[in-house]
Amino acid sequence: MLRIGMLTSGGDCQALNAAMRGVVKCVYNNAKDSVEFYGFEDGYKGLIYSKFHMLTGADFSGILTRGGTILGTSRVPFKTIREPDENGLDKVAAMKQNYYKLQLDCLVMLGGNGSHKTAALLKEEGLNVITLPKTIDNDLWGTDMTFGFQSAVDIATEAIDCIHTTANSHGRVFIVEIMGHKVGWLPLNAGMAGGADIILIPEIPYDINKVIDKIEERDARGSRFTILAVAEGAISKEDAKLSKKDYEKKLETYTFPSVSYELADSIAKKTGKEIRVTVPGHMQRGGSPCPYDRVFASRLGAEAGKLILNGQYGYMVGYKNREMIKVPLEKVAGKLKTVDPNSDIIEEAKLLGISFGD
């Protein structure tokens, strides 16, 4: 008997169900012994508080195209994972106890950066863990691609596409705020695909005067509008120079809903132009996975299933140079894959005339 636990952790995204389905189909189709799958509800919370249910083949029928996660998800911050909960429960000990109570052979975790820290911790505690790289931010170290990213790029790009016609009709400056708190892969790719004129990402602090220079340059060429794709974590050069303590102090008195509205205010005051802000928000995480993500997540799931059948634990299934690889969890946890300001894609975007405000 092979017993496998599964959970989805952190923010949801497209293709979580497709990835789980890939694991299950691979194991069911190739295991020599009987198999039982247990789904932990709402991420690590389910593993901590023993909230789970047995999964059957019927649970995975028809979910390849379904967004979200059939198991539910939640965020359990790694920085508090060693701290007892409000009732004094040792969360790490509880997770281990529930793992052994179900006599699991392996735990499959689908999650992003923070979730991988907890997965690496559980590996250190002696549990058999395999993970799959899930995040719309594409910021996990050790893999060229994460599932959910391409679907989010498609949605964010469509938002920018839709803005083009109204921006042109009214002759306005439009700011489209794209998810990306710490890294800029999503706004960079969506911005390029959507024909944004200015792209602002966390890795390249912007100078507001350079942003305005680009807007005025387009005006001088007779362009009726300018579109900015702005990461939610974009930061000005002035703020980037602040210490972490001083920056957090500034945020305590921050009067704008987000950086996009601060930008809109600054541009309007300096140019007198009419500025509009659009925030697609959680739409970028929702809906059906695009065909690429369906295939990619299925492949990742199949590779994870193969590792389980071979008894190879303690790895994240990754994707490097168009090949599936296995990456030790301790090498993944706590590392972000950021956009290199000197990378080819940034240089090529600049050659196309895109400004990064630097």
C-alpha positions in Angstrom: 0.0 0.0 0.0 1.3 3.4 -1.0 -0.2 6.4 0.9 0.3 9.9 -0.4 -0.8 13.2 1.1 -1.3 16.3 -1.0 -1.8 20.0 -0.1 -1.8 23.3 -2.0 -0.3 26.2 -0.1 -0.2 30.0 -0.4 -1.9 32.1 -3.0 -4.0 30.2 -5.5 -3.4 30.2 -9.2 -4.4 28.4 -12.4 -3.3 24.8 -13.0 -3.1 23.7 -9.4 -5.8 21.1 -10.1 -4.0 20.1 -13.3 -0.8 19.5 -11.5 -2.5 17.4 -8.8 -4.3 15.4 -11.4 -0.9 14.8 -13.1 0.5 13.3 -9.9 -2.5 11.1 -9.3 -2.8 9.8 -12.9 0.9 9.0 -13.0 0.9 7.1 -9.8 -2.4 5.3 -10.4 -1.3 4.2 -13.9 2.1 3.0 -12.9 2.1 1.8 -9.3 2.6 -1.9 -8.7 0.7 -1.8 -5.3 -2.6 -0.2 -4.3 -2.6 3.5 -3.7 -4.4 5.9 -1.3 -4.4 9.7 -1.7 -5.3 12.0 1.2 -6.0 15.7 0.6 -5.2 18.2 3.3 -7.7 21.1 3.3 -6.6 24.7 3.2 -2.9 24.2 2.9 -0.6 23.6 5.8 -3.5 24.3 8.1 -5.1 21.0 7.1 -1.8 19.2 8.0 -1.5 21.1 11.3 -5.1 20.6 12.5 -5.8 17.2 10.9 -8.3 18.4 8.4 -8.2 16.0 5.5 -10.2 13.6 3.4 -9.5 10.6 1.2 -9.3 11.4 -2.5 -10.7 9.1 -5.2 -10.3 9.0 -8.9 -13.7 10.8 -9.2 -12.2 13.9 -7.4 -9.7 14.3 -10.3 -12.1 13.8 -13.2 -12.8 16.9 -15.2 -10.5 19.2 -13.3 -7.7 19.7 -15.9 -9.3 23.0 -17.0 -10.6 24.1 -13.6 -9.0 27.0 -11.9 -8.4 27.4 -8.2 -7.8 24.3 -6.0 -10.2 21.5 -5.1 -8.4 21.3 -1.7 -8.6 24.9 -0.7 -5.5 26.9 0.3 -4.2 29.4 2.9 -1.1 31.2 3.9 0.7 30.0 7.0 3.7 32.3 7.3 7.0 30.5 7.7 8.3 33.1 10.1 5.7 31.9 12.6 5.8 28.2 11.9 7.9 27.5 14.9 5.7 29.6 17.2 2.8 27.9 19.1 -0.7 28.8 17.9 -3.1 30.7 20.1 -3.9 27.5 22.0 -0.3 26.6 22.5 -0.1 24.0 19.8 3.3 23.1 18.4 2.6 23.4 14.6 5.6 21.5 13.4 5.0 18.7 15.9 1.4 18.6 14.9 2.2 18.3 11.2 4.6 15.4 11.9 2.1 13.7 14.1 -0.6 13.8 11.4 1.8 12.6 8.7 2.7 9.6 10.8 -0.9 9.0 12.0 -1.9 8.5 8.3 1.2 6.4 7.7 2.0 8.5 4.7 4.9 7.5 2.4 5.1 11.0 1.0 3.7 14.5 1.2 3.2 16.4 -2.1 3.2 20.1 -1.7 2.2 22.6 -4.4 3.3 26.1 -3.4 5.5 29.2 -3.9 8.5 30.6 -2.1 7.3 30.7 1.5 5.6 27.4 1.2 8.9 25.8 0.1 10.6 27.0 3.2 8.1 25.0 5.3 8.5 22.0 2.9 12.3 22.1 3.4 11.8 22.3 7.2 9.6 19.2 7.1 12.2 17.4 5.1 14.8 18.3 7.8 12.3 16.9 10.3 12.5 13.5 8.6 9.3 13.6 6.4 9.3 12.5 2.7 8.4 15.6 0.7 8.1 16.3 -3.0 7.1 19.8 -4.2 5.8 21.4 -7.4 6.6 25.1 -8.3 3.4 27.1 -8.2 3.2 30.9 -8.5 2.0 33.5 -10.9 5.2 35.5 -10.1 7.6 33.0 -11.6 10.0 33.8 -8.8 11.0 30.4 -7.5 14.7 29.7 -7.6 15.8 26.5 -9.4 13.2 26.5 -12.2 12.9 28.5 -15.4 9.1 28.4 -15.2 6.3 28.0 -12.6 2.8 26.9 -13.4 0.2 29.7 -13.2 2.7 32.2 -14.6 1.7 32.0 -18.2 -2.0 32.0 -17.4 -1.5 35.2 -15.4 0.5 36.8 -18.2 -2.3 36.1 -20.6 -4.9 37.8 -18.3 -2.7 40.8 -17.5 -1.9 41.2 -21.2 -5.6 41.1 -22.1 -6.1 43.9 -19.5 -3.5 46.0 -21.2 -4.9 45.2 -24.6 -8.4 46.4 -23.5 -6.9 49.6 -22.2 -5.3 50.5 -25.5 -8.6 51.4 -27.2 -10.0 53.6 -24.4 -6.6 55.3 -23.9 -6.4 56.1 -27.5 -10.0 57.3 -27.7 -9.6 59.7 -24.8 -6.0 60.6 -25.2 -5.1 59.7 -21.7 -2.2 58.3 -19.7 -3.2 54.9 -18.3 -1.5 53.0 -15.5 -2.2 49.2 -15.3 -1.1 47.8 -12.0 0.2 44.2 -12.4 0.8 41.8 -9.5 4.5 41.4 -8.6 5.3 42.5 -5.0 9.0 41.5 -5.0 9.8 40.5 -8.5 8.8 41.8 -12.0 8.5 38.8 -14.2 4.8 39.2 -14.6 4.6 42.9 -15.4 7.7 42.7 -17.6 6.2 39.9 -19.8 2.6 41.3 -19.8 3.9 44.8 -20.4 5.9 43.7 -23.4 3.1 41.5 -24.8 0.6 44.3 -24.3 2.7 47.0 -25.9 3.1 49.1 -22.8 5.3 52.1 -23.3 6.7 52.2 -19.7 7.3 49.2 -17.5 8.2 49.7 -13.8 9.4 46.7 -11.8 10.8 46.2 -8.3 14.3 45.3 -9.6 14.7 48.7 -11.4 13.9 51.7 -9.1 12.3 54.4 -11.2 13.0 58.1 -11.5 9.6 60.0 -11.9 11.3 62.5 -14.1 12.4 59.8 -16.5 8.9 58.5 -16.6 7.6 61.9 -17.5 10.3 62.4 -20.1 9.0 59.3 -21.8 5.4 60.5 -21.7 6.4 63.9 -23.1 8.5 62.2 -25.8 5.5 60.3 -27.0 3.4 63.5 -27.0 6.0 65.2 -29.1 5.8 62.4 -31.6 2.0 62.8 -31.8 1.0 59.8 -29.7 -2.4 60.4 -28.2 -1.8 58.1 -25.2 0.8 56.4 -23.0 0.4 53.1 -21.1 2.4 52.1 -18.0 2.5 48.5 -16.8 3.5 49.0 -13.1 4.3 46.2 -10.7 2.6 46.5 -7.4 6.0 46.4 -5.8 7.6 49.1 -8.0 9.7 51.5 -6.1 11.2 55.0 -6.7 14.9 55.6 -6.6 14.3 57.9 -3.5 12.5 55.1 -1.6 15.0 52.5 -2.7 17.7 54.5 -0.9 15.9 54.4 2.4 16.7 51.8 5.0 14.2 49.1 5.6 13.2 50.7 8.9 12.7 54.2 7.3 10.8 52.8 4.4 8.4 50.9 6.7 7.9 54.1 8.7 7.0 56.0 5.5 4.4 53.3 4.6 2.7 53.8 8.0 1.7 57.3 6.8 1.1 56.3 3.2 -2.0 58.0 1.9 -2.3 56.2 -1.5 -4.0 52.9 -2.1 -0.9 51.7 -4.0 2.2 52.9 -5.8 0.2 53.2 -9.0 -2.0 55.9 -7.5 1.1 57.7 -6.1 2.5 57.7 -9.7 -0.8 58.9 -11.1 -0.8 61.8 -8.6 2.8 62.8 -9.4 2.4 62.6 -13.2 -0.8 64.6 -13.1 0.8 67.4 -11.0 3.9 67.6 -13.1 2.1 67.4 -16.6 -1.5 68.4 -16.0 -2.6 65.3 -17.8 -5.6 63.2 -17.1 -4.4 59.9 -15.5 -6.4 56.7 -15.0 -5.4 53.7 -12.9 -6.7 50.1 -13.6 -6.0 47.3 -11.2 -6.9 43.8 -12.5 -6.0 42.4 -9.1 -7.0 38.8 -8.3 -8.4 38.3 -11.8 -4.7 37.5 -12.6 -4.9 34.4 -10.4 -8.4 33.3 -11.5 -10.1 31.4 -14.3 -9.1 28.4 -16.3 -5.5 27.7 -16.9 -4.2 28.4 -20.4 -3.3 25.5 -22.6 0.4 26.0 -21.9 -0.1 25.7 -18.1 -2.4 22.7 -18.5 0.4 20.8 -20.4 3.2 22.2 -18.2 1.4 21.4 -14.9 0.5 17.9 -16.1 4.2 17.3 -17.0 5.3 18.5 -13.6 2.8 16.3 -11.9 3.9 13.2 -13.9 7.5 13.8 -13.0 6.5 14.1 -9.3 4.6 10.9 -9.6 7.7 9.2 -11.1 9.8 10.4 -8.1 7.3 8.9 -5.7 7.3 5.6 -7.5 11.1 5.6 -7.4 11.3 6.5 -3.8 13.2 9.7 -4.5 12.1 12.4 -1.9 13.3 15.8 -0.8 13.0 17.5 -4.2 11.2 20.1 -6.1 10.3 19.2 -9.7 11.7 22.0 -11.8 12.2 23.0 -15.4 15.6 24.0 -16.8 16.7 24.5 -20.4 13.4 22.8 -21.6 14.0 19.7 -19.5 12.4 18.5 -16.3 14.8 18.3 -13.4 14.7 17.6 -9.6 16.1 20.3 -7.3 17.0 19.6 -3.6 14.5 21.5 -1.4 17.3 23.1 0.7 18.6 24.8 -2.5 15.1 26.2 -3.3 13.9 27.4 0.0 14.4 31.1 0.8 15.7 32.1 -2.6 14.0 34.4 -5.1 14.5 34.4 -8.8 14.5 38.1 -9.7 14.8 39.9 -13.0 18.4 40.9 -13.7 18.4 44.6 -14.8 21.2 43.7 -17.2 19.5 40.7 -18.7 18.9 40.2 -22.4 15.1 40.7 -22.1 15.5 44.1 -20.4 18.0 45.2 -23.1 15.7 44.0 -25.8 12.8 45.8 -24.3 14.8 49.0 -24.2 15.7 48.5 -27.9 12.0 48.5 -28.6 11.7 51.9 -27.0 10.2 50.7 -23.6 11.2 52.9 -20.7 11.9 51.4 -17.2 12.2 54.8 -15.6 15.9 54.4 -15.0 
